[in-house]
Each structure stands twice: as C-alpha cells, then as structure tokens.
C-alpha cells in the first residue's frame, strides 16, 4: 500500500464494539491461508508467480489448470512435486475463470482453510500486496485489491481495456447498488466465514462477470468489504483472456442479478471477530534460518 494511504472499508452496518474486538469468546486457533491461482496457457509465468508468492505470502498454493495445451499443467505438477505447500487441481478442459475460482474455493473450504486469496497467473497481481491484504482480514471479511480507490492505478493498459474495466465497474455499481469501487477486480482475500455464508452453488457466471457477481453476493451476505489500493500493470507474457463475448456475458449477468434479486433489501451484518489467528508473514530467508 502506498505510504500514507488508508484502505477504504465498507460496512453494511457498524458492528458492535464487543463483536469487533472478539469478545464472543470463540476459540482461536492458528489460521491457514490458501492462494488460488487458475491457469490456462501460463507456461511463461507460472514458475515465477508461484516462487514469488511462496516467498512473500504465508500461505499454501492451489494451481487450477484447465488442460493447458502449452504444458502449464506439467510445469505445475513439477512445482508441486518439489514443494509440499503447492497442490494442483487438473480440470479436463477450459470452463471459465469463474468456475475455476469456485472449484478452488470449494477445495480450500473442504480442507479447512480459514483464508483464501484469489490471484491471477499473469504477474499483474503483486504477491507482496497479497500478504498485506491477508493481514487486513482482521478488519474485513473480504479485502479487494482496487485500482479505483486513491493510490490505485493501472500501468500500460490498452485504451480498450481501460474503458471496459471502468465502465464495467460503474455499470455494475449503479445497477446493483454495490458500494465497492472496483467491482471487476480479481485480486481478493476472503475469510472462510463469508464464503461459507455465500451459496457457491448459486454462482452463475463463468467468465469476467464472476468478479461482479461475487462482489454482489458478498455485500448481500452482510460481509464487511475493504478496498486497498494496488498498482496493476499490463501482463508482460502470454495472452489476455478478455474477449467481447466475456464482456457481453458480464453485462447480461448484471441485468439478470438486478431483475432476479433485490439489491436494496436490508442486509444482516456479519460479526468481525476472527475464529482463527491470521498467519504470520514470512519470507524464504526466514524459513531457511528456521531450518
């Protein structure tokens, strides 16, 4: 986070002081975090992204590969064989970024992870920022890496992508009445208590609209949302997965959500007390000294 910049936290309602300070006497145990990284044709990026993430984020990693023809899955298997903190979930074909994240979230929840982080594999999401976002989950149920709060920015984006992202966020905010500024961000840290309150079976989108739908579901589930500024560079290797079809799907999804659900309904806020201790931040050099 840039020096002097504070995250913008969005509360459905202000929880009581007792809840905020964890006075409900629930047992506290050591928390476990999982970084979920979907891949499709990311052979040029996956090794570097995983290595940097393991160095900076106190978490395990799940790579979800959609049968990449460029050999990404084989590279991921080799990484996992060399490091027990890395697992690989192979899916038989390309079925969308949103479905990959849902499968990864289910995988993590089934194995008892307390915190889950969404990250892309195009080197645009900085693992150092992911570690900061994880730490901020003490004060929010989901922390969003935001390009559109003070201190956030995009770097070297083509004009088409800037327009699509800005209009997409504004369009979904207005129609769904979500206070989150960057509704299309795919860089998020979640607490499991919020994900368990969201019915992942109801998630309809498989592509670009997944981020908007999850933002809407998180807000309507009573989650406290925090946006923290990130600098988002354009990818240096590989090809962007954004297409006109994906954009059209997202626009139609927002309309369906607006018609089928009531975004103005009263929200029952979730408590902020942590059930699990946040993982301590570490680096590879720390691990080597401990060994």
Backbone torsions as a table, in degrees:
resi	resn	phi	psi	omega
1	UNK	NA	134.1	178.8
2	UNK	-57.9	146.2	-178.2
3	UNK	-58.4	132.7	176.6
4	UNK	83.6	-1.3	-179.4
5	UNK	-98.7	131.3	-178.7
6	UNK	-106.3	143.5	176.8
7	UNK	-66.6	148.5	176.9
8	UNK	-93.1	114.1	-176.6
9	UNK	-101.9	134.0	-176.7
10	UNK	-113.0	119.0	-179.7
11	UNK	-111.8	128.8	172.6
12	UNK	-59.3	-43.6	171.3
13	UNK	-149.3	160.4	179.0
14	UNK	-79.6	115.0	177.5
15	UNK	-64.8	161.3	179.8
16	UNK	-67.5	158.1	179.8
17	UNK	-61.5	-36.8	179.8
18	UNK	-61.6	-42.5	178.9
19	UNK	-66.7	-44.4	-176.7
20	UNK	-61.3	-34.4	-176.2
21	UNK	-97.3	10.9	172.1
22	UNK	73.7	33.3	-176.7
23	UNK	-86.5	17.7	179.4
24	UNK	-89.7	2.5	171.8
25	UNK	62.2	25.3	174.2
26	UNK	-72.8	149.6	-178.6
27	UNK	-65.6	143.1	178.7
28	UNK	-110.6	131.2	177.3
29	UNK	-128.7	170.5	177.9
30	UNK	-67.6	129.2	-178.6
31	UNK	-83.8	152.0	177.2
32	UNK	-121.0	137.2	-178.3
33	UNK	-118.2	148.7	179.5
34	UNK	-133.2	129.7	173.8
35	UNK	-97.2	123.5	-178.8
36	UNK	-101.8	120.2	-175.5
37	UNK	-126.3	100.7	174.1
38	UNK	-73.6	146.8	178.4
39	UNK	-136.8	144.0	167.5
40	UNK	-151.7	113.0	-177.0
41	UNK	56.5	53.9	179.2
42	UNK	-118.1	33.0	-178.9
43	UNK	-58.9	-30.8	-178.0
44	UNK	-76.3	-16.0	-172.2
45	UNK	-116.8	-28.9	-163.2
46	UNK	-61.5	-41.4	-178.8
47	UNK	-62.1	-47.4	-178.1
48	UNK	-66.8	-41.7	-179.5
49	UNK	-63.0	-45.7	-179.6
50	UNK	-65.2	-44.6	-179.0
51	UNK	-60.8	-45.1	-179.2
52	UNK	-67.2	-37.6	179.0
53	UNK	-65.7	-44.7	178.4
54	UNK	-62.7	-31.3	-179.5
55	UNK	-70.5	-36.1	-169.5
56	UNK	-109.7	-19.4	-173.6
57	UNK	-113.5	126.8	178.5
58	UNK	-77.5	73.9	-173.2
59	UNK	-155.6	160.3	167.1
60	UNK	-83.9	170.8	-178.7
61	UNK	-130.4	135.7	169.9
62	UNK	-116.6	116.8	174.0
63	UNK	-93.6	129.0	179.1
64	UNK	-114.3	106.7	-176.3
65	UNK	-106.7	132.3	-178.2
66	UNK	-96.3	55.2	176.2
67	UNK	54.4	50.5	-177.4
68	UNK	-60.0	126.0	179.0
69	UNK	-69.4	-13.9	-179.0
70	UNK	-88.7	5.0	176.8
71	UNK	89.8	12.8	179.5
72	UNK	-57.6	-40.6	-178.4
73	UNK	-60.8	-40.4	178.8
74	UNK	-66.8	-39.4	176.8
75	UNK	-63.4	-42.8	179.0
76	UNK	-61.9	-41.0	178.1
77	UNK	-61.9	-39.8	179.4
78	UNK	-65.6	-39.2	177.7
79	UNK	-63.3	-45.3	-178.7
80	UNK	-65.2	-34.9	178.6
81	UNK	-65.4	-28.8	-177.2
82	UNK	-91.1	-13.7	-176.2
83	UNK	-144.6	118.6	-176.1
84	UNK	-68.4	-13.5	178.7
85	UNK	-78.0	-9.0	-176.1
86	UNK	-110.3	132.2	174.2
87	UNK	-123.8	158.8	-179.9
88	UNK	-129.4	131.8	174.0
89	UNK	-112.6	114.9	179.6
90	UNK	-94.5	128.6	174.5
91	UNK	-110.8	149.3	-169.5
92	UNK	-70.7	-15.6	-179.7
93	UNK	-167.7	175.5	-178.2
94	UNK	-77.9	110.3	-178.6
95	UNK	-122.6	16.9	171.4
96	UNK	107.1	146.1	-179.3
97	UNK	-62.8	-41.4	-178.4
98	UNK	-62.4	-43.6	179.2
99	UNK	-65.5	-34.7	177.7
100	UNK	-62.8	-44.9	179.2
101	UNK	-64.8	-40.9	178.3
102	UNK	-61.8	-44.7	177.9
103	UNK	-61.4	-39.5	178.7
104	UNK	-67.5	-39.5	177.4
105	UNK	-63.9	-44.1	177.8
106	UNK	-61.4	-43.5	180.0
107	UNK	-57.9	-45.3	-178.9
108	UNK	-69.2	-41.9	179.9
109	UNK	-65.6	-39.7	179.1
110	UNK	-62.9	-26.7	-178.1
111	UNK	-100.0	10.5	170.5
112	UNK	81.5	19.7	176.4
113	UNK	-70.8	141.2	-177.9
114	UNK	-91.9	-24.5	-176.2
115	UNK	-138.4	136.9	179.7
116	UNK	-129.1	138.2	-178.7
117	UNK	-119.8	128.3	173.3
118	UNK	-88.7	128.4	175.2
119	UNK	-140.9	142.7	171.6
120	UNK	-81.4	167.1	-179.6
121	UNK	-109.3	21.7	-177.9
122	UNK	-100.6	11.9	178.9
123	UNK	67.8	16.6	175.9
124	UNK	-89.4	-20.9	177.9
125	UNK	-97.2	117.8	-175.9
126	UNK	-79.9	118.6	179.4
127	UNK	-58.8	-29.4	176.9
128	UNK	-63.4	-37.0	175.4
129	UNK	-67.9	-34.8	178.1
130	UNK	-62.0	-39.5	178.4
131	UNK	-63.9	-40.1	177.4
132	UNK	-65.7	-41.2	179.2
133	UNK	-63.1	-39.4	177.6
134	UNK	-60.2	-43.5	-179.9
135	UNK	-64.6	-29.9	-177.9
136	UNK	-76.3	-7.0	179.6
137	UNK	-69.1	-4.9	172.8
138	UNK	-67.3	-25.6	-175.3
139	UNK	-116.0	9.7	179.9
140	UNK	-157.7	159.6	175.8
141	UNK	-88.1	-26.0	175.0
142	UNK	-144.6	133.8	177.4
143	UNK	-112.9	125.6	-175.5
144	UNK	-105.7	126.4	170.8
145	UNK	-75.0	108.4	-167.4
146	UNK	-110.6	133.6	175.5
147	UNK	-88.0	-12.0	-168.2
148	UNK	-120.1	25.9	166.8
149	UNK	-112.6	161.9	-179.9
150	UNK	-52.6	128.9	-177.0
151	UNK	98.9	-18.3	178.0
152	UNK	-85.3	155.2	-177.9
153	UNK	-164.0	161.6	168.1
154	UNK	-115.2	149.6	-176.5
155	UNK	-128.1	127.8	174.8
156	UNK	61.3	29.2	175.8
157	UNK	-80.0	140.2	172.0
158	UNK	-66.7	154.6	-175.8
159	UNK	-56.3	-42.1	-178.3
160	UNK	-58.3	-43.5	-177.4
161	UNK	-69.2	-39.1	178.2
162	UNK	-61.6	-43.2	-178.9
163	UNK	-65.4	-46.6	-178.6
164	UNK	-61.0	-44.0	-177.8
165	UNK	-67.2	-45.1	-179.2
166	UNK	-64.3	-49.2	-178.3
167	UNK	-65.9	-39.1	179.2
168	UNK	-60.5	-44.0	179.1
169	UNK	-65.7	-44.7	-179.4
170	UNK	-65.1	-44.1	-179.3
171	UNK	-59.6	-47.9	-178.0
172	UNK	-70.9	-35.7	178.0
173	UNK	-62.3	-44.6	-176.4
174	UNK	-69.5	-44.2	-176.2
175	UNK	-75.5	-35.4	-175.8
176	UNK	-100.1	-4.4	178.2
177	UNK	58.0	45.1	176.6
178	UNK	-95.4	127.2	179.8
179	UNK	-75.4	-11.8	179.8
180	UNK	-62.9	129.2	-175.6
181	UNK	-74.1	-42.4	-176.8
182	UNK	-108.3	83.0	-174.7
183	UNK	-77.5	-14.5	-178.7
184	UNK	-100.3	7.1	179.3
185	UNK	-66.6	136.0	176.3
186	UNK	-104.8	10.3	-178.5
187	UNK	-107.9	101.9	-172.6
188	UNK	-143.7	148.8	170.9
189	UNK	-116.6	127.8	-175.1
190	UNK	-116.1	147.2	164.6
191	UNK	-91.7	143.4	-175.9
192	UNK	-65.7	-28.0	-178.8
193	UNK	-63.6	-34.1	176.3
194	UNK	-73.6	-43.7	-179.7
195	UNK	-61.8	-34.7	178.6
196	UNK	-72.4	-23.1	178.1
197	UNK	-81.1	-22.3	175.9
198	UNK	-86.5	132.1	177.1
199	UNK	-82.3	99.7	-177.8
200	UNK	-64.5	-20.6	176.4
201	UNK	-68.4	-19.7	-179.5
202	UNK	-88.1	-7.7	-179.7
203	UNK	-67.3	124.8	-171.4
204	UNK	-101.0	-27.0	-170.2
205	UNK	-86.9	148.9	178.9
206	UNK	-116.3	-14.3	-175.2
207	UNK	-119.1	-134.1	-174.2
208	UNK	-57.9	-33.4	-177.6
209	UNK	-71.3	-11.2	-179.4
210	UNK	-56.8	-40.8	-177.4
211	UNK	-64.2	-40.7	178.8
212	UNK	-66.6	-44.4	-178.8
213	UNK	-62.2	-42.4	179.5
214	UNK	-67.1	-35.7	175.7
215	UNK	-61.9	-43.1	179.6
216	UNK	-65.2	-45.4	-178.9
217	UNK	-66.1	-38.3	178.8
218	UNK	-63.5	-42.9	-179.9
219	UNK	-66.5	-45.1	-178.8
220	UNK	-72.1	-17.9	175.8
221	UNK	-82.3	-2.3	178.2
222	UNK	88.2	15.8	179.9
223	UNK	-74.0	146.8	172.7
224	UNK	-86.4	122.9	-174.8
225	UNK	-110.2	132.2	176.1
226	UNK	-121.4	134.5	175.1
227	UNK	-108.9	127.0	179.9
228	UNK	-119.7	138.5	-173.7
229	UNK	-68.8	138.7	172.8
230	UNK	-131.8	154.9	170.6
231	UNK	-101.8	122.9	-171.4
232	UNK	-114.5	101.0	178.2
233	UNK	-80.5	158.2	173.5
234	UNK	-70.0	149.7	-178.5
235	UNK	-63.6	145.2	-179.3
236	UNK	-98.1	-24.9	-178.3
237	UNK	-134.6	149.0	-178.9
238	UNK	83.0	-179.9	-175.4
239	UNK	-112.8	144.2	176.1
240	UNK	-66.8	143.2	-179.7
241	UNK	-92.2	-2.1	-176.4
242	UNK	-72.8	132.4	178.3
243	UNK	-140.1	167.6	178.8
244	UNK	-64.2	-34.5	177.7
245	UNK	-62.9	-40.6	179.1
246	UNK	-65.8	-40.7	178.5
247	UNK	-64.5	-44.2	179.7
248	UNK	-61.5	-39.8	177.4
249	UNK	-59.7	-41.4	-178.0
250	UNK	-66.7	-41.5	179.9
251	UNK	-63.1	-43.5	179.8
252	UNK	-67.9	-35.5	179.0
253	UNK	-60.7	-44.5	-179.6
254	UNK	-59.6	-42.0	178.5
255	UNK	-63.5	-41.8	179.5
256	UNK	-64.5	-41.7	178.0
257	UNK	-63.3	-40.0	-178.5
258	UNK	-64.6	-36.5	-177.3
259	UNK	-81.2	-39.6	-170.8
260	UNK	-88.2	-19.5	-178.5
261	UNK	-127.8	163.7	-175.6
262	UNK	-106.4	94.6	-177.5
263	UNK	-67.9	-14.1	-178.9
264	UNK	-94.3	1.8	-177.2
265	UNK	-66.5	156.4	-179.2
266	UNK	-66.0	135.5	-177.3
267	UNK	-101.8	133.1	174.4
268	UNK	-91.0	110.5	-173.3
269	UNK	-69.1	146.1	176.7
270	UNK	-86.1	150.2	174.4
271	UNK	-70.5	152.2	-178.9
272	UNK	-97.6	-6.5	-178.2
273	UNK	-60.2	133.9	-179.6
274	UNK	-80.7	137.5	173.3
275	UNK	-91.5	-17.9	-177.4
276	UNK	-135.6	142.3	179.0
277	UNK	-67.8	136.4	178.3
278	UNK	-65.7	140.6	178.2
279	UNK	-61.1	144.8	176.3
280	UNK	-77.3	139.2	178.7
281	UNK	-71.5	139.7	-178.8
282	UNK	-144.0	170.2	175.0
283	UNK	-130.6	166.7	178.1
284	UNK	-59.2	-38.8	-179.9
285	UNK	-64.7	-35.4	175.4
286	UNK	-61.6	-43.6	-179.0
287	UNK	-64.0	-41.7	-178.8
288	UNK	-65.3	-38.2	178.0
289	UNK	-66.4	-39.5	-179.7
290	UNK	-66.3	-34.3	179.1
291	UNK	-71.8	NA	NA
